[in-house]
Amino acid sequence: MNENILPEPFQCDECQAGMLRLRFITYFTWLGEELITVPNFPAWICDVCGRREYDEKSISWLTMLLNPNAGKPTGRKTASRRATPRAASRPSAES
């Protein structure tokens, strides 16, 4: 299978005349007061009106990476362990 084949274009909902085609662009976004640029970001761009729709998976991935808590431990709570199980939870020998 050839991995260089792009997905089929589809009609633009904005202008109804153009076709949205997958392109790889430089995506710009602000993170606080810093401008973040992401090269080779997938976007569907209309060849007539220029409308852009961004790939949902890629936006989710980027949002996760730009999250200020990314890479930090989640701080899981540990359950306290009992020294011995309760008598009521033990199976009876008569069963």
One Martini backbone bead per residue (centre of mass of N, CA, C, O) as a GRO file, in nm:
protein
   95
    1MET     BB    1   0.097   0.036   0.022
    2ASN     BB    2   0.055   0.375  -0.036
    3GLU     BB    3   0.135   0.650   0.185
    4ASN     BB    4   0.112   0.910  -0.034
    5ILE     BB    5  -0.191   0.902  -0.025
    6LEU     BB    6  -0.450   1.110  -0.034
    7PRO     BB    7  -0.733   1.205   0.053
    8GLU     BB    8  -1.027   1.280  -0.049
    9PRO     BB    9  -1.194   1.527  -0.158
   10PHE     BB   10  -1.436   1.784  -0.050
   11GLN     BB   11  -1.697   1.973  -0.016
   12CYS     BB   12  -1.767   2.297   0.055
   13ASP     BB   13  -1.978   2.450   0.293
   14GLU     BB   14  -1.930   2.754   0.239
   15CYS     BB   15  -1.923   2.784  -0.105
   16GLN     BB   16  -1.990   2.512  -0.288
   17ALA     BB   17  -1.731   2.518  -0.507
   18GLY     BB   18  -1.521   2.385  -0.350
   19MET     BB   19  -1.235   2.197  -0.231
   20LEU     BB   20  -1.128   1.993   0.017
   21ARG     BB   21  -0.782   1.971   0.103
   22LEU     BB   22  -0.508   1.811   0.199
   23ARG     BB   23  -0.278   1.982   0.413
   24PHE     BB   24   0.051   2.108   0.511
   25ILE     BB   25   0.094   2.328   0.776
   26THR     BB   26   0.130   2.615   0.968
   27TYR     BB   27   0.051   2.630   1.302
   28PHE     BB   28  -0.120   2.877   1.500
   29THR     BB   29  -0.081   2.965   1.857
   30TRP     BB   30  -0.178   3.057   2.178
   31LEU     BB   31   0.021   3.055   2.494
   32GLY     BB   32  -0.074   3.296   2.628
   33GLU     BB   33   0.213   3.497   2.532
   34GLU     BB   34   0.273   3.259   2.330
   35LEU     BB   35   0.388   3.165   2.019
   36ILE     BB   36   0.280   2.882   1.840
   37THR     BB   37   0.444   2.649   1.620
   38VAL     BB   38   0.329   2.402   1.365
   39PRO     BB   39   0.458   2.196   1.158
   40ASN     BB   40   0.291   1.988   0.952
   41PHE     BB   41  -0.020   2.048   0.966
   42PRO     BB   42  -0.331   1.922   0.936
   43ALA     BB   43  -0.545   2.047   0.662
   44TRP     BB   44  -0.849   2.163   0.533
   45ILE     BB   45  -0.853   2.324   0.206
   46CYS     BB   46  -0.994   2.554   0.013
   47ASP     BB   47  -0.956   2.632  -0.338
   48VAL     BB   48  -1.143   2.903  -0.318
   49CYS     BB   49  -1.195   3.036  -0.005
   50GLY     BB   50  -0.986   2.904   0.233
   51ARG     BB   51  -1.100   2.720   0.413
   52ARG     BB   52  -1.052   2.576   0.746
   53GLU     BB   53  -0.989   2.239   0.856
   54TYR     BB   54  -0.916   2.054   1.133
   55ASP     BB   55  -0.783   1.786   1.262
   56GLU     BB   56  -0.905   1.633   1.537
   57LYS     BB   57  -0.669   1.457   1.636
   58SER     BB   58  -0.452   1.680   1.619
   59ILE     BB   59  -0.582   1.877   1.818
   60SER     BB   60  -0.586   1.685   2.060
   61TRP     BB   61  -0.282   1.634   2.069
   62LEU     BB   62  -0.198   1.932   2.102
   63THR     BB   63  -0.356   1.990   2.361
   64MET     BB   64  -0.206   1.783   2.532
   65LEU     BB   65   0.084   1.903   2.491
   66LEU     BB   66  -0.008   2.208   2.596
   67ASN     BB   67  -0.056   2.116   2.862
   68PRO     BB   68   0.061   2.211   3.174
   69ASN     BB   69   0.035   1.889   3.283
   70ALA     BB   70   0.227   1.765   3.103
   71GLY     BB   71   0.421   1.502   3.249
   72LYS     BB   72   0.276   1.488   3.507
   73PRO     BB   73   0.175   1.366   3.776
   74THR     BB   74  -0.151   1.263   3.889
   75GLY     BB   75  -0.194   1.190   4.196
   76ARG     BB   76  -0.259   0.927   4.319
   77LYS     BB   77  -0.452   0.743   4.520
   78THR     BB   78  -0.405   0.546   4.801
   79ALA     BB   79  -0.502   0.265   4.940
   80SER     BB   80  -0.570   0.129   5.224
   81ARG     BB   81  -0.446  -0.140   5.400
   82ARG     BB   82  -0.520  -0.434   5.532
   83ALA     BB   83  -0.404  -0.677   5.732
   84THR     BB   84  -0.695  -0.816   5.733
   85PRO     BB   85  -0.956  -0.964   5.644
   86ARG     BB   86  -1.267  -0.989   5.669
   87ALA     BB   87  -1.478  -1.230   5.780
   88ALA     BB   88  -1.721  -1.177   5.576
   89SER     BB   89  -1.528  -1.216   5.305
   90ARG     BB   90  -1.500  -1.503   5.369
   91PRO     BB   91  -1.518  -1.811   5.278
   92SER     BB   92  -1.685  -2.079   5.348
   93ALA     BB   93  -1.640  -2.422   5.423
   94GLU     BB   94  -1.949  -2.517   5.349
   95SER     BB   95  -1.967  -2.451   5.024
   0.00000   0.00000   0.00000
